[in-house]
């Protein structure tokens, strides 16, 4: 496996690994790992480091919704321009151009369902190129970016009936 890819995979699993641990796992020297991480950051490959939060364990309101957007392009406006306008809002946690029945998948966060609903109806829907929005509120998250959430006491075996 390519050194960069192996290092990126390790950082995706745990961005708080020490340089020494990363070096041991990759077979590189610690100085090589530091230089490689710095190079990846300078190239814009690594854009940041984030914690995975189990919001059910926090005493704060937090609502997430997945919003489907359909857009209609014209000669002057492409997907990148629409993405730039929509992505500027702090409520937009992620924004992806996707294939399928809609054009963009948008993860929106807020303090309440009303906040998210208002944001979509007042900020996203009025964008001239947006022709349709469909909002799906996240009711429960079981796994986030490869990490299982919850209390950990569940029996992970699948039920089997003959």
Residue pairs with C-beta under 8 A, 6 or more apart in sequence:
3 26
3 28
3 36
4 36
4 40
4 45
6 25
6 26
7 22
7 26
7 33
7 36
7 37
7 40
8 40
8 45
8 46
10 17
10 22
10 25
10 26
11 17
11 22
11 37
11 46
11 49
12 145
12 146
13 146
15 49
15 50
16 49
17 25
19 30
19 33
19 34
19 37
20 30
22 28
22 33
23 29
23 30
23 32
23 33
26 33
28 36
37 46
40 46
52 144
52 145
52 147
52 149
54 141
54 144
54 149
54 150
55 62
55 64
55 141
56 140
56 141
56 149
56 150
61 111
61 112
62 109
62 111
63 109
63 110
63 111
63 112
63 113
63 115
63 116
63 137
63 138
64 93
64 107
64 108
64 109
64 116
64 137
64 138
64 141
65 107
65 108
65 109
65 110
65 113
65 116
65 120
65 135
65 136
65 137
65 138
66 105
66 106
66 107
66 108
66 135
66 136
66 138
67 105
67 106
67 107
67 108
67 120
67 124
67 133
67 134
67 135
67 136
68 101
68 102
68 104
68 105
68 106
68 132
68 133
68 134
68 135
68 136
69 86
69 102
69 103
69 104
69 105
69 106
69 124
69 130
69 132
69 133
70 102
70 103
70 130
70 131
70 132
70 133
71 79
71 82
71 103
71 104
71 127
71 129
71 130
71 131
72 129
72 131
73 79
73 82
73 129
74 129
77 129
79 97
79 103
79 104
82 104
82 127
82 129
82 130
83 95
83 97
83 104
85 127
86 92
86 95
86 104
86 106
86 124
86 127
87 95
89 119
89 123
91 108
91 109
91 110
91 115
91 116
91 119
91 123
92 106
92 107
92 108
93 107
93 108
93 109
94 105
94 106
94 107
95 104
95 105
95 106
95 107
96 104
96 105
96 106
97 103
97 104
98 104
98 105
102 132
102 134
106 124
108 116
108 119
108 120
108 135
109 116
110 116
110 119
113 137
116 135
116 137
117 135
120 133
120 135
124 130
124 133
125 133
141 149
142 148
142 149
142 150
143 149
